[in-house]
Amino acid sequence: MTETQKNATYLFELPDRHYHSSESWWTTFFSMLLLYRTRKNSQWTLPTYTYCGGYSVESAPFEPGRLSLADLIVEAPLSKYPFRLESWPLEFLQLKPDVCILNAGMCQATFIEVKTIGASIAKNHDRYVKARNHLRTLGWSVDFYYLLSHGHEHDDDWPLIERDEVRVMHWEDVLRAAMDTPFGELFDHPLTEYATEPSKPPDPTLQQTESARGGEQ
C-alpha cells in the first residue's frame, strides 16, 4: 500500500481533526517567523506561486526586507488611517487582513490572508481584490497574497485565485523556513513530514512560461 503524502494540512489538524489550534495561532507563528527570518537576514525570501490549470507555478519570490514590529500588523481592520486617506469605502470597512506589512512613507502595503483548515477564501476574496485595486488607483503599491497549504481542502478556491491572478505562499515553504530556527523546535513531529512539494504541471513549458510571467508582475 502506498503511503499518503502529507502536507501542512495534516499538521494543522493535530492533535485531532475536531480539536486543534486556531488559524490565529498559525498566523502568529508565521508573523513571528517573518520577524525572526528578516531580522537575521534582510535578503531572506519566500517562494510564491500563481495557479494555472489547477497547478502551482513558481512566481517572483516574496522579498519583505528587514521587518520591525512597526512594519508588521496582525489582524487589524483596514481603514483610512494607515493609508493617510480622507475616507475609506464602506465596502472595505470589515476587511481585516491576517498580516499587513505597511510602509506608509513609501506608500507600500502587503496583505496576506492566512488559511489553515475549515475556511474558504470565497467570503472576502472579491473585496480584497477590490481593496487592493482601489489603493493602487490612489498611488499605493499593494500586493495581496494567500498563505495556503498546497493541500488546501476547498477546491472551489483555486479557480478564484487563478481568475484574479492572486499569488500564493505555501505553508510547506514556511515550514521549511522554520526548520533550522528555534521555531522549528516547537513541534512534536519532524516538519519534514509536512513540508512536501506540490504536484508539478504535466507540461514543463507551462512552468517556464508562467514563471517568466510572474517575474513581470
N, C-alpha and C positions, 0 to 999 in steps of 0.2 A: 504494500500500500504506500502511495506517495504521500509524504508528509506535507501538510498545508503550509505554504509560505506565509509567515506572519508579516504584519506591518504595524504601524503605530496604533491603529485602531484596537489591536489586541492588547496593547499596553494600557490604553485609556479605560478599558472595561475592568481592569484589576481593582480590587480583589474579586469583584463579582459584577456580572453584566448589569444587575439590578441595584448595585450599591457600590458606587465608585466616586472618585474625586470629580469636582465640578469643572466646567470649562474655565471658570475664573482662576482655579488653581493652576491650570496649564497655561493660561495667559500670563500669570505672574511668573511662572517658571521660565517661559520664553522671554519675557521682558528682562528678568534678572540675568539670563544668559546673554542677551544682547548687550547689556551694560558691561558685563564681565568681558566678553569677547572683544568689543570695540575699544575698551579702555586698555586692554592688554596689547591690542594690535589695531591701529586706526585703519589699516588696509584690509581688514578682515571682510570677507564677502560670504554671501549665502546664495546658492543656486536658485533661480526662478524658472518657471515654465509657462508656456502657453499650451492650450489644448487644441488639437486638431484631429477630427475623426475619432474622438474618444481616447486619444493617446496624448501623453505629456511629451512636450518637445522643449528641450532646454533653451532658455532665452538669455537675455542680458542678466548678469548677477545683480543681486541687491547689495548695494555698497553704502551702508549707513554712515561711514566715517566714525570718528570718536564721539560717543554719545555721553551726555551727562543726565542727571536726574531731571534737570530743567528742560531737556530736549524731548524726553520720552514720557508721555502721559498715557495712563492706563484707564480705560473705561470712563472717560469724561465726555459729557454730551457736547456736541458741536453747537456753536452759537456765533454771533457776530464778534464776540470779544477776542478770541485767539487770533482772528484774521484782521482785526482792526477795521471792521466794516461798520457802516452806519445802520445796516439792517441785515436780517438773515431770513430767508424764506421759511414760512411756516411749515412747508412740506418737509423740511430737514430738521426741525427742532428736536425730534425724538431720536435722531441718529446719535449713536454713542459707540464710536469705533473701539474695538478692544485695545488696540495700540495705536497711538498717534505720535509720530515723530515730527516735531514742529520747529522750524527756523523762521520766525516771523520777520526777522531782519532781512532775510534773503527771499521772503515770500515763497517758501518751500514747505510742503507738507507731505507726509506719507501716512496713509490709513491702512491698517492691517486688521482684517476680520478673522478671528480665530474660531475654528470649528473642530470639535473632537468627535463625539458620537451623540446621536439623538437629535441633532438640529440641522436644518437645511438652511442654505443661504437665500432661499427664494423670497422670504418675507421682506427683506430690506434691500435686495440686490439692485433693483432699478433705482431706488432712491440714492444709494451710494454712488452709482454711476452718474446720476444727475448732479449730485452734490459736487463730485469731482469735476465734472464738466463746467458747472456754474463757477467754481473757483478759478478754473482755467480762463474763463472769459474775463475775469477780473484781474488777470495778470499773475495769478499764482501758478507755480509749478507743483502739480499734485499727482502723486502716484497712489494707486489703490491695489492692494493685494489681498488674496485669501491665503490663510495658513491652514492647509488641509493634509490629511494623510492621503497617499495615493490609493488607499483602501477606503476612502470616504464612502459612506454607505448610501447616500442619497444620489442615486444615478441621474435623477432629473436635474441636478445642479450643474453637471458638466456641460450640457448644451447652452446654458445661460452664460457660463464662463467663456465658452468658445465664441458664442454670438457677439459678446461685447469685448472680446479680446482682453479680458482681465487676466493679469499674470498671477500665478500661484506659487507659493512657497510650500515645500513638502515637509511635514513633520519628521519624516525619516531623515532628511538632511539636518534638521535641527538636532535630532538625537545623535547623529554622527558628530556634530559640532560640540556636543556636551560630553562626549566620551572621555576626552583627556582633560577634563576640568573637574573641579570639586562638585559640580552639579551632576556629573555622571555617577558619582559615588552615592547619590541619594537613593538609588533604586536597588531593589532586592534581586532583580533579574538582569543579566547582561544586556545592554542596549543593542548589541549586535543582533540579537534575536529579532528585533523590531525595526531596525534601520535598514530595511531592504530596498532594492531598486524597483522602480515601476516598470511595467511592461513597455517595451520599445515598439514604435510603429513598424509594421511589416515592410514598409517601403523606406529604405535608407535615405533616398533623395528627399523625402518629406522632412526627415530630421535636419538635413543640411539646409533646406530652403527655409524652414520655419525658424531655425537658429539664426540665420542671417537676417531674417525679417525682424526677429526680436531685438537684435542689436541696434536696429534703426529706430525703435520706439522712443 
